Amino acid sequence: MKISLIVAKAKNNVIGKDNQLIWRLSSDLKLFKKHTTGHHIIMGRKTYESMGKPLPNRTSIVISRNKDFKIPEGHHLVNSLEEAIQLGISRNLDQVFIIGGAQIYKDAIQFCDEMLITEVDAEPDGDVFFPEFDSKAWKIVQSEQFSKDEKNEYDFKFVIYKRVNP
Ligand code: NDP
């Protein structure tokens, strides 16, 4: 099973503030939708709550230490990232996407095979950050530049990194 991580991060690694996203990037939302539709998406409880409900046409796997946390039927509550990945394996999935937030990314970098990173050309204030990663452990296999316009607040680059085999 391929484990993919997807994130939009600023130049200073900020990814959110007050449990919300901090930019309006319509083209990035389209990329997120294109890549994750039809797949299982793994997320922390706070990211799930910031969305309010499961995203359409995707199966949510929500990580929480609270066993009583309620999520709608057809979606899954698990206790740890390891359990989320085991669930994907037991369901014979080809691929899962880890979609955040900061707490989950921190642990996920060691598990994932590829990272789809929207590199936003901005340095906003925020309270959650994408972790630093060792660039030598990753190679860029795709990179596409997007320019700001009326629907996209900032320039950004969509970059796919694959793990370099040791
Ligand atoms: P997370 O979404 O990572 O959720 C944190 C929660 O996940 C914890 O409170 C806990 O839930 C559960 N959790 C974390 N680690 C474990 C573990 N080891 N075992 C069991 N449960 C665990 O929260 P963050 O605050 O880090 O991130 C949310 C922020 O990130 C928001 O601002 C959001 O908008 C932003 N974001 C940005 C993205 C981007 O691409 N720019 C993408 C996704 C989110 P509990 O407390 O219930 O036990």
Backbone and ligand atoms as CSV (ligand in chain L), in Angstrom:
chain,resi,resn,atom,element,x,y,z
A,1,MET,N,N,0.840,-1.200,0.000
A,1,MET,CA,C,0.000,0.000,0.000
A,1,MET,C,C,0.875,1.250,0.000
A,2,LYS,N,N,0.601,2.119,-0.957
A,2,LYS,CA,C,1.367,3.372,-1.005
A,2,LYS,C,C,0.802,4.358,0.028
A,3,ILE,N,N,1.697,4.965,0.805
A,3,ILE,CA,C,1.275,5.952,1.803
A,3,ILE,C,C,1.717,7.327,1.318
A,4,SER,N,N,0.725,8.155,1.021
A,4,SER,CA,C,1.001,9.499,0.519
A,4,SER,C,C,0.612,10.520,1.579
A,5,LEU,N,N,1.373,11.588,1.612
A,5,LEU,CA,C,1.066,12.697,2.532
A,5,LEU,C,C,0.777,13.901,1.648
A,6,ILE,N,N,-0.227,14.668,1.998
A,6,ILE,CA,C,-0.538,15.861,1.205
A,6,ILE,C,C,-0.716,17.051,2.143
A,7,VAL,N,N,-0.079,18.167,1.776
A,7,VAL,CA,C,-0.077,19.349,2.650
A,7,VAL,C,C,0.100,20.606,1.806
A,8,ALA,N,N,-0.414,21.719,2.330
A,8,ALA,CA,C,-0.082,23.034,1.776
A,8,ALA,C,C,0.644,23.797,2.866
A,9,LYS,N,N,1.881,24.192,2.588
A,9,LYS,CA,C,2.669,24.872,3.626
A,9,LYS,C,C,3.279,26.154,3.083
A,10,ALA,N,N,3.446,27.111,3.987
A,10,ALA,CA,C,4.062,28.380,3.619
A,10,ALA,C,C,5.581,28.251,3.676
A,11,LYS,N,N,6.262,29.335,3.249
A,11,LYS,CA,C,7.737,29.312,3.251
A,11,LYS,C,C,8.294,29.136,4.660
A,12,ASN,N,N,7.543,29.644,5.663
A,12,ASN,CA,C,7.968,29.475,7.056
A,12,ASN,C,C,7.352,28.223,7.697
A,13,ASN,N,N,6.849,27.322,6.851
A,13,ASN,CA,C,6.276,26.038,7.285
A,13,ASN,C,C,4.919,26.138,7.977
A,14,VAL,N,N,4.355,27.352,8.072
A,14,VAL,CA,C,3.020,27.483,8.664
A,14,VAL,C,C,1.993,26.734,7.811
A,15,ILE,N,N,1.091,26.008,8.503
A,15,ILE,CA,C,0.019,25.314,7.764
A,15,ILE,C,C,-1.383,25.699,8.246
A,16,GLY,N,N,-1.475,26.431,9.361
A,16,GLY,CA,C,-2.811,26.789,9.843
A,16,GLY,C,C,-2.743,27.726,11.025
A,17,LYS,N,N,-3.922,28.230,11.378
A,17,LYS,CA,C,-4.031,29.118,12.541
A,17,LYS,C,C,-5.445,28.987,13.109
A,18,ASP,N,N,-5.542,28.932,14.421
A,18,ASP,CA,C,-6.851,28.824,15.091
A,18,ASP,C,C,-7.697,27.677,14.514
A,19,ASN,N,N,-7.032,26.566,14.263
A,19,ASN,CA,C,-7.672,25.362,13.714
A,19,ASN,C,C,-8.351,25.595,12.358
A,20,GLN,N,N,-7.761,26.492,11.568
A,20,GLN,CA,C,-8.288,26.732,10.222
A,20,GLN,C,C,-7.154,26.884,9.231
A,21,LEU,N,N,-7.497,26.746,7.952
A,21,LEU,CA,C,-6.537,27.078,6.892
A,21,LEU,C,C,-6.430,28.600,6.823
A,22,ILE,N,N,-5.349,29.105,6.226
A,22,ILE,CA,C,-5.131,30.550,6.300
A,22,ILE,C,C,-5.009,31.214,4.947
A,23,TRP,N,N,-5.395,30.503,3.878
A,23,TRP,CA,C,-5.318,31.150,2.569
A,23,TRP,C,C,-6.452,30.667,1.693
A,24,ARG,N,N,-6.662,31.431,0.655
A,24,ARG,CA,C,-7.695,31.075,-0.317
A,24,ARG,C,C,-6.951,30.724,-1.606
A,25,LEU,N,N,-6.860,29.447,-1.879
A,25,LEU,CA,C,-6.129,28.952,-3.054
A,25,LEU,C,C,-7.019,27.936,-3.758
A,26,SER,N,N,-7.862,28.451,-4.614
A,26,SER,CA,C,-8.838,27.588,-5.269
A,26,SER,C,C,-8.175,26.488,-6.112
A,27,SER,N,N,-7.086,26.829,-6.788
A,27,SER,CA,C,-6.417,25.812,-7.630
A,27,SER,C,C,-5.804,24.715,-6.776
A,28,ASP,N,N,-5.372,25.069,-5.564
A,28,ASP,CA,C,-4.817,24.056,-4.674
A,28,ASP,C,C,-5.919,23.125,-4.170
A,29,LEU,N,N,-7.086,23.688,-3.850
A,29,LEU,CA,C,-8.203,22.830,-3.408
A,29,LEU,C,C,-8.576,21.843,-4.511
A,30,LYS,N,N,-8.497,22.313,-5.754
A,30,LYS,CA,C,-8.801,21.412,-6.896
A,30,LYS,C,C,-7.780,20.280,-6.971
A,31,LEU,N,N,-6.510,20.608,-6.764
A,31,LEU,CA,C,-5.470,19.570,-6.787
A,31,LEU,C,C,-5.706,18.565,-5.661
A,32,PHE,N,N,-6.048,19.086,-4.476
A,32,PHE,CA,C,-6.317,18.210,-3.333
A,32,PHE,C,C,-7.472,17.259,-3.669
A,33,LYS,N,N,-8.509,17.822,-4.265
A,33,LYS,CA,C,-9.680,17.011,-4.618
A,33,LYS,C,C,-9.318,15.960,-5.662
A,34,LYS,N,N,-8.580,16.394,-6.671
A,34,LYS,CA,C,-8.207,15.478,-7.753
A,34,LYS,C,C,-7.404,14.282,-7.217
A,35,HIS,N,N,-6.468,14.553,-6.331
A,35,HIS,CA,C,-5.594,13.469,-5.861
A,35,HIS,C,C,-6.280,12.561,-4.838
A,36,THR,N,N,-7.157,13.136,-3.996
A,36,THR,CA,C,-7.674,12.328,-2.873
A,36,THR,C,C,-9.028,11.681,-3.149
A,37,THR,N,N,-9.765,12.155,-4.149
A,37,THR,CA,C,-11.102,11.608,-4.395
A,37,THR,C,C,-11.042,10.105,-4.643
A,38,GLY,N,N,-11.957,9.403,-3.978
A,38,GLY,CA,C,-12.030,7.953,-4.117
A,38,GLY,C,C,-11.134,7.209,-3.145
A,39,HIS,N,N,-10.336,7.944,-2.382
A,39,HIS,CA,C,-9.377,7.289,-1.485
A,39,HIS,C,C,-9.783,7.429,-0.008
A,40,HIS,N,N,-9.095,6.668,0.829
A,40,HIS,CA,C,-9.192,6.846,2.279
A,40,HIS,C,C,-8.245,7.976,2.672
A,41,ILE,N,N,-8.721,8.876,3.514
A,41,ILE,CA,C,-7.886,9.991,3.978
A,41,ILE,C,C,-7.752,9.911,5.503
A,42,ILE,N,N,-6.510,9.968,5.955
A,42,ILE,CA,C,-6.190,9.815,7.383
A,42,ILE,C,C,-5.919,11.196,7.961
A,43,MET,N,N,-6.563,11.499,9.101
A,43,MET,CA,C,-6.360,12.837,9.684
A,43,MET,C,C,-6.490,12.810,11.195
A,44,GLY,N,N,-5.908,13.829,11.832
A,44,GLY,CA,C,-6.077,14.023,13.262
A,44,GLY,C,C,-7.472,14.550,13.564
A,45,ARG,N,N,-7.863,14.355,14.830
A,45,ARG,CA,C,-9.213,14.782,15.235
A,45,ARG,C,C,-9.435,16.287,15.015
A,46,LYS,N,N,-8.420,17.106,15.225
A,46,LYS,CA,C,-8.612,18.558,15.079
A,46,LYS,C,C,-8.839,18.941,13.622
A,47,THR,N,N,-8.103,18.305,12.731
A,47,THR,CA,C,-8.312,18.585,11.303
A,47,THR,C,C,-9.722,18.156,10.897
A,48,TYR,N,N,-10.153,16.991,11.388
A,48,TYR,CA,C,-11.521,16.543,11.092
A,48,TYR,C,C,-12.526,17.586,11.588
A,49,GLU,N,N,-12.313,18.073,12.827
A,49,GLU,CA,C,-13.265,19.041,13.376
A,49,GLU,C,C,-13.219,20.362,12.613
A,50,SER,N,N,-12.039,20.722,12.102
A,50,SER,CA,C,-11.968,21.984,11.356
A,50,SER,C,C,-12.745,21.869,10.038
A,51,MET,N,N,-12.891,20.637,9.519
A,51,MET,CA,C,-13.691,20.462,8.288
A,51,MET,C,C,-15.181,20.317,8.622
A,52,GLY,N,N,-15.467,19.826,9.836
A,52,GLY,CA,C,-16.861,19.745,10.290
A,52,GLY,C,C,-17.573,18.458,9.927
A,53,LYS,N,N,-17.231,17.889,8.789
A,53,LYS,CA,C,-17.848,16.635,8.361
A,53,LYS,C,C,-16.936,15.955,7.346
A,54,PRO,N,N,-17.189,14.663,7.071
A,54,PRO,CA,C,-16.318,14.001,6.086
A,54,PRO,C,C,-16.396,14.670,4.726
A,55,LEU,N,N,-15.285,14.682,4.014
A,55,LEU,CA,C,-15.285,15.231,2.658
A,55,LEU,C,C,-15.996,14.254,1.728
A,56,PRO,N,N,-16.764,14.748,0.774
A,56,PRO,CA,C,-17.487,13.862,-0.137
A,56,PRO,C,C,-16.564,12.943,-0.937
A,57,ASN,N,N,-17.059,11.749,-1.212
A,57,ASN,CA,C,-16.365,10.784,-2.078
A,57,ASN,C,C,-14.996,10.359,-1.562
A,58,ARG,N,N,-14.814,10.447,-0.264
A,58,ARG,CA,C,-13.610,9.956,0.376
A,58,ARG,C,C,-13.998,9.299,1.704
A,59,THR,N,N,-13.248,8.300,2.132
A,59,THR,CA,C,-13.502,7.666,3.430
A,59,THR,C,C,-12.529,8.243,4.449
A,60,SER,N,N,-13.083,8.795,5.526
A,60,SER,CA,C,-12.231,9.408,6.547
A,60,SER,C,C,-11.799,8.378,7.584
A,61,ILE,N,N,-10.521,8.441,7.943
A,61,ILE,CA,C,-10.004,7.691,9.089
A,61,ILE,C,C,-9.490,8.749,10.065
A,62,VAL,N,N,-10.176,8.883,11.196
A,62,VAL,CA,C,-9.869,9.961,12.143
A,62,VAL,C,C,-9.111,9.380,13.338
A,63,ILE,N,N,-7.991,10.032,13.665
A,63,ILE,CA,C,-7.161,9.570,14.776
A,63,ILE,C,C,-7.472,10.398,16.021
A,64,SER,N,N,-7.824,9.685,17.118
A,64,SER,CA,C,-8.073,10.354,18.400
A,64,SER,C,C,-7.776,9.383,19.530
A,65,ARG,N,N,-7.390,9.954,20.684
A,65,ARG,CA,C,-7.244,9.094,21.870
A,65,ARG,C,C,-8.593,8.886,22.534
A,66,ASN,N,N,-9.596,9.663,22.126
A,66,ASN,CA,C,-10.940,9.590,22.715
A,66,ASN,C,C,-11.763,8.524,21.985
A,67,LYS,N,N,-11.966,7.404,22.634
A,67,LYS,CA,C,-12.670,6.286,21.976
A,67,LYS,C,C,-14.146,6.593,21.760
A,68,ASP,N,N,-14.653,7.637,22.432
A,68,ASP,CA,C,-16.074,7.971,22.298
A,68,ASP,C,C,-16.328,9.045,21.240
A,69,PHE,N,N,-15.265,9.501,20.581
A,69,PHE,CA,C,-15.463,10.541,19.558
A,69,PHE,C,C,-16.361,9.992,18.452
A,70,LYS,N,N,-17.371,10.783,18.072
A,70,LYS,CA,C,-18.382,10.282,17.125
A,70,LYS,C,C,-18.084,10.773,15.705
A,71,ILE,N,N,-18.089,9.809,14.783
A,71,ILE,CA,C,-18.013,10.185,13.367
A,71,ILE,C,C,-19.070,9.389,12.600
A,72,PRO,N,N,-19.506,9.897,11.464
A,72,PRO,CA,C,-20.617,9.248,10.758
A,72,PRO,C,C,-20.291,7.831,10.283
A,73,GLU,N,N,-21.342,7.073,10.122
A,73,GLU,CA,C,-21.235,5.707,9.624
A,73,GLU,C,C,-20.491,5.687,8.276
A,74,GLY,N,N,-19.693,4.642,8.092
A,74,GLY,CA,C,-18.942,4.530,6.837
A,74,GLY,C,C,-17.551,5.131,6.945
A,75,HIS,N,N,-17.298,5.819,8.059
A,75,HIS,CA,C,-15.975,6.393,8.317
A,75,HIS,C,C,-15.419,5.722,9.581
A,76,HIS,N,N,-14.165,5.987,9.899
A,76,HIS,CA,C,-13.510,5.182,10.932
A,76,HIS,C,C,-12.819,6.048,11.970
A,77,LEU,N,N,-12.896,5.583,13.219
A,77,LEU,CA,C,-12.161,6.213,14.321
A,77,LEU,C,C,-11.070,5.241,14.752
A,78,VAL,N,N,-9.842,5.716,14.832
A,78,VAL,CA,C,-8.733,4.864,15.288
A,78,VAL,C,C,-7.949,5.619,16.362
A,79,ASN,N,N,-7.089,4.861,17.019
A,79,ASN,CA,C,-6.367,5.305,18.197
A,79,ASN,C,C,-4.981,5.862,17.932
A,80,SER,N,N,-4.449,5.564,16.742
A,80,SER,CA,C,-3.067,5.949,16.440
A,80,SER,C,C,-2.868,5.927,14.919
A,81,LEU,N,N,-1.784,6.553,14.501
A,81,LEU,CA,C,-1.434,6.528,13.073
A,81,LEU,C,C,-1.152,5.088,12.622
A,82,GLU,N,N,-0.487,4.320,13.477
A,82,GLU,CA,C,-0.178,2.919,13.140
A,82,GLU,C,C,-1.483,2.153,12.878
A,83,GLU,N,N,-2.481,2.405,13.737
A,83,GLU,CA,C,-3.761,1.704,13.563
A,83,GLU,C,C,-4.443,2.144,12.256
A,84,ALA,N,N,-4.292,3.421,11.913
A,84,ALA,CA,C,-4.877,3.924,10.661
A,84,ALA,C,C,-4.252,3.195,9.462
A,85,ILE,N,N,-2.949,3.027,9.510
A,85,ILE,CA,C,-2.248,2.368,8.399
A,85,ILE,C,C,-2.613,0.883,8.353
A,86,GLN,N,N,-2.695,0.262,9.517
A,86,GLN,CA,C,-3.118,-1.145,9.571
A,86,GLN,C,C,-4.511,-1.317,8.976
A,87,LEU,N,N,-5.384,-0.361,9.244
A,87,LEU,CA,C,-6.749,-0.439,8.695
A,87,LEU,C,C,-6.701,-0.422,7.166
A,88,GLY,N,N,-5.870,0.453,6.621
A,88,GLY,CA,C,-5.718,0.508,5.157
A,88,GLY,C,C,-5.200,-0.809,4.597
A,89,ILE,N,N,-4.215,-1.373,5.278
A,89,ILE,CA,C,-3.638,-2.644,4.812
A,89,ILE,C,C,-4.701,-3.745,4.879
A,90,SER,N,N,-5.450,-3.775,5.994
A,90,SER,CA,C,-6.440,-4.849,6.152
A,90,SER,C,C,-7.578,-4.722,5.138
A,91,ARG,N,N,-7.791,-3.509,4.623
A,91,ARG,CA,C,-8.830,-3.321,3.602
A,91,ARG,C,C,-8.267,-3.458,2.183
A,92,ASN,N,N,-7.010,-3.885,2.105
A,92,ASN,CA,C,-6.365,-4.104,0.796
A,92,ASN,C,C,-6.344,-2.864,-0.083
A,93,LEU,N,N,-6.159,-1.702,0.511
A,93,LEU,CA,C,-6.139,-0.468,-0.285
A,93,LEU,C,C,-4.817,-0.369,-1.041
A,94,ASP,N,N,-4.877,0.246,-2.231
A,94,ASP,CA,C,-3.651,0.498,-2.998
A,94,ASP,C,C,-2.893,1.688,-2.428
A,95,GLN,N,N,-3.667,2.643,-1.881
A,95,GLN,CA,C,-3.067,3.919,-1.482
A,95,GLN,C,C,-3.911,4.567,-0.388
A,96,VAL,N,N,-3.261,5.243,0.551
A,96,VAL,CA,C,-3.971,6.103,1.504
A,96,VAL,C,C,-3.291,7.470,1.506
A,97,PHE,N,N,-4.058,8.493,1.888
A,97,PHE,CA,C,-3.519,9.852,1.977
A,97,PHE,C,C,-3.567,10.335,3.422
A,98,ILE,N,N,-2.454,10.819,3.909
A,98,ILE,CA,C,-2.400,11.447,5.227
A,98,ILE,C,C,-2.572,12.945,4.998
A,99,ILE,N,N,-3.648,13.507,5.556
A,99,ILE,CA,C,-3.988,14.892,5.187
A,99,ILE,C,C,-3.804,15.886,6.341
A,100,GLY,N,N,-3.159,15.487,7.441
A,100,GLY,CA,C,-2.848,16.455,8.497
A,100,GLY,C,C,-3.520,16.136,9.811
A,101,GLY,N,N,-3.427,17.046,10.807
A,101,GLY,CA,C,-2.657,18.269,10.771
A,101,GLY,C,C,-1.224,18.093,11.255
A,102,ALA,N,N,-0.743,19.129,11.918
A,102,ALA,CA,C,0.667,19.191,12.292
A,102,ALA,C,C,1.088,18.001,13.153
A,103,GLN,N,N,0.267,17.646,14.133
A,103,GLN,CA,C,0.636,16.532,15.031
A,103,GLN,C,C,0.785,15.234,14.240
A,104,ILE,N,N,-0.092,15.032,13.293
A,104,ILE,CA,C,-0.085,13.774,12.527
A,104,ILE,C,C,1.078,13.776,11.518
A,105,TYR,N,N,1.319,14.911,10.859
A,105,TYR,CA,C,2.430,14.983,9.898
A,105,TYR,C,C,3.759,14.636,10.577
A,106,LYS,N,N,3.914,15.128,11.812
A,106,LYS,CA,C,5.182,14.935,12.529
A,106,LYS,C,C,5.542,13.445,12.599
A,107,ASP,N,N,4.539,12.617,12.893
A,107,ASP,CA,C,4.788,11.171,12.967
A,107,ASP,C,C,4.768,10.521,11.587
A,108,ALA,N,N,4.034,11.117,10.652
A,108,ALA,CA,C,3.772,10.451,9.373
A,108,ALA,C,C,4.960,10.484,8.422
A,109,ILE,N,N,5.812,11.492,8.559
A,109,ILE,CA,C,6.910,11.632,7.589
A,109,ILE,C,C,7.734,10.349,7.523
A,110,GLN,N,N,7.928,9.694,8.665
A,110,GLN,CA,C,8.751,8.473,8.659
A,110,GLN,C,C,8.065,7.304,7.931
A,111,PHE,N,N,6.721,7.350,7.817
A,111,PHE,CA,C,5.993,6.226,7.219
A,111,PHE,C,C,5.729,6.408,5.732
A,112,CYS,N,N,5.739,7.648,5.245
A,112,CYS,CA,C,5.137,7.846,3.924
A,112,CYS,C,C,6.144,7.620,2.796
A,113,ASP,N,N,5.583,7.258,1.646
A,113,ASP,CA,C,6.387,6.958,0.457
A,113,ASP,C,C,6.527,8.180,-0.433
A,114,GLU,N,N,5.507,9.044,-0.404
A,114,GLU,CA,C,5.578,10.271,-1.214
A,114,GLU,C,C,4.896,11.407,-0.464
A,115,MET,N,N,5.325,12.623,-0.804
A,115,MET,CA,C,4.715,13.812,-0.216
A,115,MET,C,C,4.304,14.745,-1.352
A,116,LEU,N,N,3.028,15.138,-1.326
A,116,LEU,CA,C,2.509,16.091,-2.311
A,116,LEU,C,C,2.421,17.423,-1.575
A,117,ILE,N,N,3.345,18.312,-1.884
A,117,ILE,CA,C,3.452,19.541,-1.088
A,117,ILE,C,C,3.163,20.766,-1.943
A,118,THR,N,N,2.156,21.515,-1.501
A,118,THR,CA,C,1.891,22.818,-2.091
A,118,THR,C,C,2.751,23.822,-1.346
A,119,GLU,N,N,3.731,24.392,-2.051
A,119,GLU,CA,C,4.674,25.322,-1.411
A,119,GLU,C,C,4.189,26.741,-1.697
A,120,VAL,N,N,3.563,27.336,-0.683
A,120,VAL,CA,C,2.891,28.624,-0.859
A,120,VAL,C,C,3.899,29.745,-0.658
A,121,ASP,N,N,3.903,30.680,-1.614
A,121,ASP,CA,C,4.873,31.775,-1.579
A,121,ASP,C,C,4.372,32.879,-0.633
A,122,ALA,N,N,4.389,32.575,0.660
A,122,ALA,CA,C,3.903,33.517,1.670
A,122,ALA,C,C,4.558,33.165,3.000
A,123,GLU,N,N,4.556,34.146,3.918
A,123,GLU,CA,C,5.088,33.891,5.265
A,123,GLU,C,C,4.075,34.400,6.288
A,124,PRO,N,N,2.941,33.710,6.375
A,124,PRO,CA,C,1.866,34.198,7.245
A,124,PRO,C,C,2.108,33.855,8.711
A,125,ASP,N,N,1.352,34.517,9.594
A,125,ASP,CA,C,1.332,34.106,11.005
A,125,ASP,C,C,0.555,32.811,11.106
A,126,GLY,N,N,0.963,31.969,12.045
A,126,GLY,CA,C,0.206,30.732,12.245
A,126,GLY,C,C,0.577,30.103,13.557
A,127,ASP,N,N,-0.125,29.045,13.905
A,127,ASP,CA,C,0.189,28.364,15.165
A,127,ASP,C,C,0.451,26.872,14.987
A,128,VAL,N,N,0.425,26.397,13.739
A,128,VAL,CA,C,0.784,24.993,13.476
A,128,VAL,C,C,1.720,24.952,12.266
A,129,PHE,N,N,2.678,24.051,12.320
A,129,PHE,CA,C,3.779,24.051,11.349
A,129,PHE,C,C,3.998,22.649,10.786
A,130,PHE,N,N,4.378,22.596,9.512
A,130,PHE,CA,C,4.832,21.332,8.930
A,130,PHE,C,C,6.261,21.096,9.418
A,131,PRO,N,N,6.583,19.838,9.791
A,131,PRO,CA,C,7.933,19.599,10.317
A,131,PRO,C,C,9.010,19.761,9.255
A,132,GLU,N,N,10.206,20.113,9.698
A,132,GLU,CA,C,11.371,20.105,8.802
A,132,GLU,C,C,11.621,18.662,8.373
A,133,PHE,N,N,12.076,18.460,7.131
A,133,PHE,CA,C,12.437,17.102,6.729
A,133,PHE,C,C,13.778,17.136,6.011
A,134,ASP,N,N,14.425,15.989,5.993
A,134,ASP,CA,C,15.762,15.877,5.425
A,134,ASP,C,C,15.653,15.825,3.896
A,135,SER,N,N,16.012,16.907,3.223
A,135,SER,CA,C,15.803,16.957,1.767
A,135,SER,C,C,16.616,15.878,1.049
A,136,LYS,N,N,17.682,15.401,1.663
A,136,LYS,CA,C,18.498,14.356,1.010
A,136,LYS,C,C,17.750,13.020,0.938
A,137,ALA,N,N,16.734,12.866,1.781
A,137,ALA,CA,C,15.976,11.601,1.797
A,137,ALA,C,C,14.862,11.580,0.755
A,138,TRP,N,N,14.708,12.708,0.007
A,138,TRP,CA,C,13.583,12.834,-0.920
A,138,TRP,C,C,14.063,13.363,-2.253
A,139,LYS,N,N,13.410,12.925,-3.322
A,139,LYS,CA,C,13.705,13.543,-4.619
A,139,LYS,C,C,12.413,14.078,-5.248
A,140,ILE,N,N,12.582,15.195,-5.935
A,140,ILE,CA,C,11.417,15.814,-6.580
A,140,ILE,C,C,11.156,15.096,-7.899
A,141,VAL,N,N,9.918,14.603,-8.073
A,141,VAL,CA,C,9.589,13.907,-9.321
A,141,VAL,C,C,8.619,14.714,-10.184
A,142,GLN,N,N,8.032,15.743,-9.595
A,142,GLN,CA,C,7.110,16.592,-10.365
A,142,GLN,C,C,7.017,17.945,-9.687
A,143,SER,N,N,6.949,18.998,-10.498
A,143,SER,CA,C,6.831,20.331,-9.916
A,143,SER,C,C,6.080,21.219,-10.905
A,144,GLU,N,N,5.073,21.899,-10.409
A,144,GLU,CA,C,4.284,22.761,-11.296
A,144,GLU,C,C,4.025,24.091,-10.605
A,145,GLN,N,N,4.248,25.175,-11.342
A,145,GLN,CA,C,4.115,26.524,-10.781
A,145,GLN,C,C,2.717,27.081,-11.065
A,146,PHE,N,N,2.103,27.725,-10.069
A,146,PHE,CA,C,0.802,28.380,-10.241
A,146,PHE,C,C,0.941,29.850,-9.837
A,147,SER,N,N,0.344,30.738,-10.623
A,147,SER,CA,C,0.453,32.172,-10.325
A,147,SER,C,C,-0.795,32.677,-9.624
A,148,LYS,N,N,-0.591,33.694,-8.783
A,148,LYS,CA,C,-1.756,34.237,-8.071
A,148,LYS,C,C,-2.693,34.927,-9.055
A,149,ASP,N,N,-3.969,34.875,-8.714
A,149,ASP,CA,C,-4.988,35.544,-9.522
A,149,ASP,C,C,-6.189,35.802,-8.609
A,150,GLU,N,N,-7.338,36.100,-9.193
A,150,GLU,CA,C,-8.470,36.477,-8.325
A,150,GLU,C,C,-8.940,35.316,-7.437
A,151,LYS,N,N,-8.632,34.087,-7.836
A,151,LYS,CA,C,-9.081,32.947,-7.018
A,151,LYS,C,C,-7.960,32.326,-6.185
A,152,ASN,N,N,-6.754,32.842,-6.369
A,152,ASN,CA,C,-5.604,32.290,-5.642
A,152,ASN,C,C,-4.801,33.444,-5.052
A,153,GLU,N,N,-4.812,33.493,-3.729
A,153,GLU,CA,C,-4.234,34.637,-3.014
A,153,GLU,C,C,-2.727,34.789,-3.213
A,154,TYR,N,N,-2.031,33.666,-3.398
A,154,TYR,CA,C,-0.562,33.696,-3.506
A,154,TYR,C,C,-0.101,32.844,-4.683
A,155,ASP,N,N,1.118,33.117,-5.160
A,155,ASP,CA,C,1.787,32.166,-6.050
A,155,ASP,C,C,2.044,30.886,-5.254
A,156,PHE,N,N,2.018,29.769,-5.919
A,156,PHE,CA,C,2.448,28.546,-5.242
A,156,PHE,C,C,2.977,27.535,-6.233
A,157,LYS,N,N,3.696,26.577,-5.689
A,157,LYS,CA,C,4.258,25.492,-6.483
A,157,LYS,C,C,3.701,24.184,-5.936
A,158,PHE,N,N,3.288,23.279,-6.814
A,158,PHE,CA,C,2.822,21.959,-6.366
A,158,PHE,C,C,3.929,20.962,-6.682
A,159,VAL,N,N,4.509,20.386,-5.636
A,159,VAL,CA,C,5.714,19.565,-5.798
A,159,VAL,C,C,5.456,18.156,-5.259
A,160,ILE,N,N,5.829,17.149,-6.045
A,160,ILE,CA,C,5.720,15.767,-5.556
A,160,ILE,C,C,7.122,15.250,-5.247
A,161,TYR,N,N,7.311,14.836,-4.003
A,161,TYR,CA,C,8.569,14.261,-3.532
A,161,TYR,C,C,8.390,12.759,-3.355
A,162,LYS,N,N,9.365,11.997,-3.823
A,162,LYS,CA,C,9.370,10.549,-3.553
A,162,LYS,C,C,10.551,10.235,-2.643
A,163,ARG,N,N,10.336,9.272,-1.756
A,163,ARG,CA,C,11.424,8.890,-0.851
A,163,ARG,C,C,12.538,8.231,-1.646
A,164,VAL,N,N,13.771,8.625,-1.366
A,164,VAL,CA,C,14.925,8.010,-2.011
A,164,VAL,C,C,15.203,6.710,-1.275
A,165,ASN,N,N,15.306,5.620,-2.018
A,165,ASN,CA,C,15.567,4.350,-1.339
A,165,ASN,C,C,16.971,4.349,-0.748
A,166,PRO,N,N,17.104,3.896,0.507
A,166,PRO,CA,C,18.423,3.919,1.151
A,166,PRO,C,C,19.401,2.980,0.456
L,1,NDP,P1,P,-4.336,17.425,14.227
L,1,NDP,O1,O,-5.292,17.567,13.113
L,1,NDP,O2,O,-3.011,16.804,13.960
L,1,NDP,O3,O,-5.113,16.613,15.362
L,1,NDP,C1,C,-4.556,16.463,16.623
L,1,NDP,C2,C,-5.349,15.422,17.374
L,1,NDP,O4,O,-5.118,14.132,16.811
L,1,NDP,C3,C,-4.951,15.271,18.847
L,1,NDP,O5,O,-5.552,16.266,19.651
L,1,NDP,C4,C,-5.446,13.871,19.120
L,1,NDP,O6,O,-6.859,13.838,19.192
L,1,NDP,C5,C,-5.082,13.159,17.820
L,1,NDP,N1,N,-3.733,12.595,17.893
L,1,NDP,C6,C,-2.559,13.161,17.541
L,1,NDP,N2,N,-1.525,12.319,17.753
L,1,NDP,C7,C,-2.068,11.188,18.237
L,1,NDP,C8,C,-1.531,9.948,18.642
L,1,NDP,N3,N,-0.201,9.690,18.604
L,1,NDP,N4,N,-2.365,8.993,19.107
L,1,NDP,C9,C,-3.698,9.224,19.158
L,1,NDP,N5,N,-4.287,10.394,18.782
L,1,NDP,C10,C,-3.473,11.360,18.337
L,1,NDP,O7,O,-4.150,18.851,14.981
L,1,NDP,P2,P,-3.146,20.061,14.729
L,1,NDP,O8,O,-3.583,21.142,15.668
L,1,NDP,O9,O,-1.740,19.622,14.762
L,1,NDP,O10,O,-3.485,20.503,13.224
L,1,NDP,C11,C,-4.687,21.203,12.910
L,1,NDP,C12,C,-4.327,22.461,12.132
L,1,NDP,O11,O,-3.658,22.083,10.931
L,1,NDP,C13,C,-5.507,23.314,11.704
L,1,NDP,O12,O,-5.135,24.691,11.752
L,1,NDP,C14,C,-5.725,22.908,10.263
L,1,NDP,O13,O,-6.371,23.906,9.513
L,1,NDP,C15,C,-4.298,22.717,9.826
L,1,NDP,N6,N,-4.160,21.861,8.654
L,1,NDP,C16,C,-3.508,22.366,7.566
L,1,NDP,C17,C,-3.328,21.593,6.458
L,1,NDP,C18,C,-2.614,22.161,5.286
L,1,NDP,O14,O,-2.351,21.412,4.318
L,1,NDP,N7,N,-2.262,23.432,5.278
L,1,NDP,C19,C,-3.837,20.226,6.378
L,1,NDP,C20,C,-4.499,19.772,7.588
L,1,NDP,C21,C,-4.647,20.571,8.675
L,1,NDP,P3,P,-7.648,13.846,20.613
L,1,NDP,O15,O,-7.295,15.157,21.257
L,1,NDP,O16,O,-9.089,13.726,20.217
L,1,NDP,O17,O,-7.142,12.659,21.380
